[in-house]
Amino acid sequence: MTLRSALIATALAVVHACKVSADPLTVEIAKDLFTDAQLVSDPIEVDCTLSGGAETRCIQLTFKPEPATYEAGPWCPKSVDDGPESSGIWFYEGEIVDADGAFFTRLSALYDDEGWQVFDPETGQIFYTATKEACELAARPNVAEEYQNHCVQCLLEFVDEGHTVTYAIPVEPIAADRPNDLRGIGAGVAFNGIRIDEPAPVKAILGAYTIAAFDDCAGHVNPAVGYHYHAVTDCLEGVEVHTHEDGQTHSHNANNVDGDPIGLALDGHFIFPHLNADGSEPEGLDTCFGHSSEELGYHYHAGVPGMNQNLGCLTAQVGCSAGEAGETCNAAATIRRGPPPPRD
């Protein structure tokens, strides 16, 4: 570990030890939070081992990874004449841009590389992955040669029937001795049951002369994860958090500046939109994009849409994000430790 990484880890550990804790996650709260998700079965409380070795209790949630409240897509335009209404989006220089037909005609200039040949100059047709086989050969770090210079899209119908994703999220965050890298696990899960993912491997995607377009909600599909997000946009609405006491339902975070959370991080902390409820920037965010408040305890704010970073890292010990229903979560055996790497 470098000196800088060690200092960051020490600072995060000290801050985290002093944080106010939110109410524990329960099965009842989980049911309320995930009402818009395609839950395959009711949430259950299970034993689990977190990334730092803590043995505790987790809420296990199993989802069909497809949005239930809107239709995913579109992604790739078919022609250079296609406008934003029939196309997706992309990240360029920290901002979201329309990945429409005109965008594909400008790729050589945008990236200063004449190797881009993503459309037929005679017909104007854009080369894109139209089959499951093409999707599988292109939506990977080592893009098959025949699918370089393509717009890469995988449709929901390409995901195996019955495919589910199971998360085990600790009922209460447990402090970690160092921040957790997001690679291979993602950041968390939105309250619509969709994975809030780690950064997209943009350097590898562009290196193969491909664009892995997102839809307008910054989501796209791969065969392993299903539909997932690489940015938090206005498509995700906040959910008011409640606790249950003596059969009564009480507002947990009324009238706080942060607004309402849009998901749960894999360490049990809430994820909020990038901006506060009044449109202002959140103050005092740490390396992982988190801070504390009296009303909410410690929580995260998603990164700026377009920056390709939903969270910077995870401050507490992490549960599991890619299991199957009934499996016992042992994150200590599978999750990478240490500070996050530099972004591409």
Secondary structure, 3 states (H helix, E strand, C coil): CCHHHHHHHHHHHHHHHCCCCCCCCCHHHHHHHCCCCCECCCCEEEEEECCCCCEEEEEEEEECCCCCCCCCCCCCCCECCCCHHHCEEEEECCEEEEECHHHHHCHHHHCCCCCCCCECCCCCEECECCCHHHHHHHCCCCCCHHHCCEECCCCHHHCCCCCCEEEEEECCCCEEEEEECCCCCCCEEECCCCEECCCCCHHHHHHCCEECCECCCCEEEECCCEEEECCCCCCCCCCCCEEEECCEEEECCCCCCCCCCCEEECCCCEEECCCCCCCCCCCCCCCCCEEEECCCEEEEECCCCCCCCCCCCEEECCCEEEECCCCCEEHHHCCCCCCCCCCC
